Amino acid sequence: MKLIFMGTPDFAVPCLESLIAAGHEVCAVFTQPDKPKGRSQTLTPPPVKVYANKANIPVYQPASLKGGAADRLIASFNADAAVVVAYGKIIPASTLKLTRLGFVNVHASLLPKYRGAAPIQWAIVDGDEQTGVTTMLIDEGLDTGDMLETAVTPIDPDEHCEALHDRLSALGAELILTTLSGLDAGTLTPVKQNDAEATYAKIISKEMAHIDWSSSARQIHNLVRGFDPWPVAYSALNGRRLKVYDTAVCSGCGEPGTVIDNDGRLVVACGDGSIELLSVQLEGSRRMSAADMLRGNHIDIGYKF
């Protein structure tokens, strides 16, 4: 099939790679404009652009798809379909009519659950036991289009966002191939989403990662897992921000936020149960095990975060 690909971050790269490996003709890649990154604010291309350049595929980075120029460009490719994976831009209704089979989105959740941004993070933070990938036909709404196929996978109770991200990315790369094949053969029946069951994965802010010690140990553990590697769960230790990267739910109880074990390990009581801090980073220091941090920063039993 002749395809247009639209995507931006690392999550989208395996899908593009899969389409090329399967023998599809990817005639154009649309991605977000290069953005300044780091302290030096160096202009950096998105991962999809980097891969597309290596594969010698023409890359387009319009600031917006609105207006006649973008539609004329997309129509000129005469593509069978467009595959959209975490592109990050609104696709106008007029644009959605410009391919034979439509615009097919690969979304990292089991729709209609977790429409919108950050579905992987919220599935973990909310303590879900499973998630997956859905392919759908894009319409004018926010992830509201008719569903085509789904692939389900369990979430390990200790799995962090980065690991789940990579698994879902690979799962999406497999699913898009069967979806395109079914669409082209006319064997797929689009299924409307049940809007009554829809939930939204809201955009994440750094403030959301603040640990509320009155929450249960399991809820805090989920927060830590879901917000690693960004924005990273945090609390405060003697006026300095303490980032928490890894934890374990354990036995013990006490006043929420209070240290109940500091003998070679750092255990803090929660609203229900307690949690051991395993990997942390104290402001002004490097990331290390909580045991190593305790060697240089004594924390009394009864200290309250």
C-alpha positions in Angstrom: 0.0 0.0 0.0 1.0 3.6 -0.6 1.0 5.3 2.8 1.5 8.7 4.5 2.9 8.4 8.0 2.3 11.0 10.7 4.1 10.7 14.1 6.6 12.4 16.3 8.1 10.7 19.4 9.9 7.5 20.1 6.6 5.6 20.5 5.9 6.1 16.8 9.2 4.9 15.4 8.5 1.1 15.6 5.3 1.6 13.7 7.1 3.4 10.9 9.8 0.8 10.9 7.3 -2.0 10.8 5.5 -0.5 7.8 8.7 -0.2 5.8 9.8 -3.7 6.7 6.5 -5.1 5.6 7.0 -3.7 2.1 4.5 -0.7 2.3 5.5 2.4 0.3 5.7 5.2 2.8 5.8 8.2 0.4 5.9 10.9 3.0 6.4 11.5 6.7 4.7 14.3 8.6 6.1 15.2 12.0 6.3 18.1 14.5 8.8 20.9 13.9 12.3 20.6 15.4 12.4 22.0 19.0 15.1 23.5 21.2 16.2 21.1 23.9 18.6 21.1 26.9 20.4 23.9 28.6 21.9 25.0 25.3 18.5 25.0 23.6 19.9 23.1 20.7 17.4 22.7 17.9 16.6 19.0 17.9 14.6 16.9 15.4 11.9 14.5 16.6 12.8 10.8 16.6 10.4 10.1 13.7 12.3 12.6 11.5 15.6 11.1 12.5 14.4 7.6 11.4 12.7 8.9 8.2 15.9 10.7 7.1 17.8 7.4 7.5 15.2 5.6 5.5 15.3 8.4 2.8 11.7 9.2 3.1 10.6 12.9 2.5 9.8 14.7 5.7 7.4 17.5 6.2 7.1 19.6 9.3 4.2 22.1 8.9 3.3 24.2 11.9 -0.3 23.4 11.2 -2.3 21.3 8.8 -5.0 23.9 8.5 -5.4 25.7 5.2 -5.4 24.7 1.6 -1.7 24.3 1.2 -1.4 21.2 3.5 -4.5 19.6 1.9 -3.1 20.1 -1.6 0.2 18.6 -0.5 -1.4 15.5 1.1 -3.8 15.0 -1.8 -0.8 15.1 -4.3 0.5 11.8 -2.8 -2.6 9.9 -3.8 -2.1 7.6 -0.8 -4.2 4.6 0.1 -4.2 5.5 3.8 -2.5 7.7 6.4 -1.1 6.1 9.6 -1.1 8.4 12.6 0.9 7.6 15.7 1.3 10.2 18.4 1.5 13.0 15.9 0.5 15.7 18.3 -1.5 17.9 15.8 -5.2 18.3 15.0 -6.0 16.8 11.6 -8.8 18.9 10.0 -12.0 17.3 8.7 -11.1 18.3 5.1 -7.7 16.4 5.4 -9.4 13.2 6.6 -11.0 12.7 3.2 -7.8 12.8 1.2 -6.9 9.1 1.2 -8.7 6.1 -0.1 -9.1 4.2 3.2 -8.9 7.1 5.6 -6.5 8.1 8.5 -5.8 5.2 10.8 -4.6 6.0 14.3 -2.6 3.8 16.7 -3.6 4.7 20.2 -2.0 3.3 23.4 -5.1 2.3 25.3 -8.2 0.1 25.1 -10.6 2.7 23.8 -12.8 4.3 24.8 -10.8 4.3 28.0 -8.0 6.9 28.2 -8.7 9.1 25.2 -6.3 12.0 24.9 -2.8 12.5 26.2 -0.7 10.2 28.4 -2.8 7.0 28.3 0.2 4.8 29.3 1.0 6.9 32.4 -2.6 7.0 33.7 -3.2 3.3 33.2 -0.4 2.7 35.7 -1.2 5.5 38.1 -4.8 4.3 38.2 -3.7 0.8 39.0 -5.1 -0.9 36.0 -4.3 -4.6 35.6 -4.3 -4.5 31.8 -4.1 -2.1 28.9 -3.4 -2.4 25.2 -3.4 -0.7 21.8 -6.4 0.3 19.7 -6.4 1.1 16.0 -9.2 3.4 14.8 -10.4 5.6 12.0 -9.8 9.2 12.9 -12.7 11.5 13.0 -13.1 15.2 14.1 -13.2 14.3 17.8 -10.4 13.6 20.3 -9.8 9.8 19.9 -13.5 9.3 19.2 -13.3 7.5 15.9 -14.6 4.0 15.1 -12.4 1.3 16.4 -10.8 -1.3 14.0 -8.7 -3.7 16.1 -7.4 -4.0 19.7 -4.5 -5.9 21.3 -4.6 -6.5 25.0 -1.6 -6.9 27.4 -1.4 -7.3 31.2 0.3 -4.6 33.3 2.7 -6.1 35.9 2.1 -4.6 39.4 5.7 -3.4 39.5 6.1 -2.4 35.8 7.2 1.2 35.2 6.0 3.5 32.5 9.1 3.3 30.3 8.9 -0.5 30.1 5.1 -0.5 29.3 5.7 2.3 26.8 8.2 0.1 24.9 5.9 -2.9 25.0 2.9 -1.0 23.7 5.0 0.6 21.0 6.0 -2.8 19.7 2.4 -4.1 20.1 1.2 -1.2 18.0 3.8 -1.9 15.3 2.4 -5.4 14.9 -1.3 -4.4 15.1 -1.1 -1.7 12.4 0.0 -4.3 9.8 -3.1 -6.5 10.4 -5.3 -3.5 10.5 -4.1 -2.2 7.2 -4.4 -5.6 5.6 -8.0 -6.0 6.9 -9.0 -2.5 5.7 -7.6 -3.1 2.3 -9.3 -6.5 2.0 -12.6 -5.1 3.3 -12.7 -7.7 6.1 -12.7 -5.2 9.0 -15.9 -3.8 10.4 -15.4 -0.4 12.2 -17.0 -0.4 15.6 -18.4 2.8 17.2 -17.1 3.7 20.6 -19.4 3.7 23.6 -19.1 7.4 24.7 -20.7 6.5 28.1 -17.7 4.4 28.9 -15.1 7.0 27.8 -12.4 8.4 30.1 -9.8 10.9 29.4 -6.1 10.8 30.1 -5.4 14.4 31.0 -2.1 16.1 30.2 0.4 15.5 33.0 2.0 18.4 35.0 4.9 18.3 37.4 2.6 19.1 40.3 0.6 15.9 39.8 3.7 13.9 40.8 3.7 15.3 44.4 3.3 12.3 46.8 0.3 12.5 49.1 1.3 10.3 52.0 -2.3 9.9 53.1 -2.8 7.8 50.0 -2.5 4.0 50.3 0.9 2.4 49.8 -0.3 0.8 46.5 -1.6 4.2 45.2 1.8 5.8 45.9 3.6 2.9 44.3 1.5 3.3 41.2 2.2 7.0 41.1 5.9 6.4 41.3 5.7 3.7 38.5 3.5 5.8 36.3 5.5 9.0 36.5 9.0 7.5 35.9 10.9 8.7 33.9 8.8 11.9 33.8 7.9 14.0 35.7 9.1 11.7 38.6 7.2 11.4 41.9 8.6 13.6 44.6 8.4 14.7 48.2 10.6 17.0 50.4 13.4 16.0 52.8 14.6 18.8 55.1 13.6 21.5 52.7 15.1 19.8 49.6 13.2 18.0 46.9 13.4 14.3 47.0 12.6 12.5 43.7 11.4 9.0 44.1 12.1 6.6 41.2 11.4 3.2 42.6 9.4 1.8 45.6 8.1 -1.4 47.1 4.9 -1.9 49.0 5.7 -3.5 52.4 4.3 -4.2 55.8 4.1 -1.8 58.7 1.9 1.1 59.6 2.1 4.5 61.3 1.1 8.1 60.8 1.1 8.9 57.1 4.4 10.3 55.9 6.3 9.1 58.9 9.6 7.1 58.7 9.0 3.8 60.5 12.3 2.0 59.5 15.7 3.5 58.8 18.0 0.5 59.4 19.6 0.2 56.1 16.3 0.9 54.3 13.9 3.7 54.2 10.3 2.8 55.0 7.5 5.4 55.2 4.0 4.9 56.6 1.1 5.7 54.2 -2.6 6.2 54.6 -2.9 2.4 54.3 0.2 0.3 54.7 3.7 1.5 54.1 6.2 1.8 51.3 9.9 1.3 51.0 11.8 3.9 49.0 14.3 2.1 46.9 15.8 4.5 44.3 15.8 8.3 45.0 17.5 11.5 44.1 18.0 14.3 46.7 18.1 17.8 45.2 21.7 18.7 44.5 22.8 15.1 44.4 22.8 12.1 42.0 20.3 9.3 41.8 21.1 6.5 44.2 19.6 3.8 46.4 17.8 5.0 49.5 20.3 2.9 51.5 23.2 4.9 50.1 21.4 8.2 50.7 20.9 7.2 54.4 24.6 6.8 54.8 25.1 10.5 54.1 21.8 11.8 55.3 20.6 10.5 58.7 16.8 10.4 59.0 15.3 9.7 62.4 12.5 7.3 63.0 9.4 9.4 63.3 10.6 12.0 60.7 7.6 13.2 58.8 7.8 13.9 55.0 
